[in-house]
Structures are given as C-alpha cells and as structure tokens.
Amino acid sequence: MRVSDVMTADPTCCSPETTVREAAELMADNDCGCLPVVDEDRHVVGVVTDRDITCRCVAEGKDPETPVAEVMTSQASCCGPDDDVDEVARIMSDSKIRRVPVVDAGGCCIGMVAQADLARTDQQQAGDVVGEVSEENQSSSQA
C-alpha cells in the first residue's frame, strides 16, 4: 500500500515566523499535535509538535510570541506519496517519531502520515511502531 492511500492530504502548515501561540491555536483548531513548518514555496523546513512547544518553549520560560523557528525540529524526516507504508513505518521506528510529512518531487508538503494512519492499514505493524517509539520515549524520559 502506498502513502498516498493513507495520508491526510493538504495538512495545515505554519511558517518559521509563526508564533508558538499561533501554532498551538492551529493545532487546537485542527485537532492535531504536529504541524509541518514550510517556507513561502511550501517546502518543508521542519516540524513543530505539541511536545516541542511544551519542552522547548513553555519549560524554558519562553514567551508565547516566540517564533516557531526557535522551537521546531529542523531535521524533518519526510516521505513521498508513492512510498510504501512499510518504508514510512521504518522511518517512524528508526527516527522515533509519530508523524511524517509527505512531500512531492519538488519537496513541497502535500500531506501527513501518522501512526494512526498506519493502524488503519496494518494493526500488527502499527503496534510494532508504537512500541518502538514508546520504548525510546520512556527510556529517554527516565534518563
């Protein structure tokens, strides 16, 4: 099965200049925990998650008007719409992430694929990915 079969198309995105407050509002309005961060041409330059906001902004006492660029994860792992879902599951497991932006051949954001999307296609594979990501998060939070 291909990524295009399971992804959420045309996701809500933000720019590096978007404030953390605006990003949080977009997440709340769109019931999501991750936004692709894109430049003016919609090329992915990073992602910002609710965890990024919590750990890199709130926990550090930064202002809600802080630009997303200061708290985002700039090394976003991406996939293409024609990639196999098994490859995305591998990316999630290897990178210990729960969501992956989908980009076209030009690097423009056209979708997002999440663990929940994989769960709808292959329960065992999704369970394996969740377990691997969760193991890493538990061990790093206990360290």
Buried (B, 14 or more C-beta within 10 A) or exposed (E): EBBBEBBBEEBBBBBBEBBBBBBBEBBEEEEBBBBBBBBEEBBBBBBBBBBBBEEBBEEEEBEBEBBBBEBBBEEBBBBBBEBEBEBBBBBBBEBBBBBBBBBEEEBBBBBBBBBEBBBEBBEEBBEBBBEBBEEBEEEEEEE
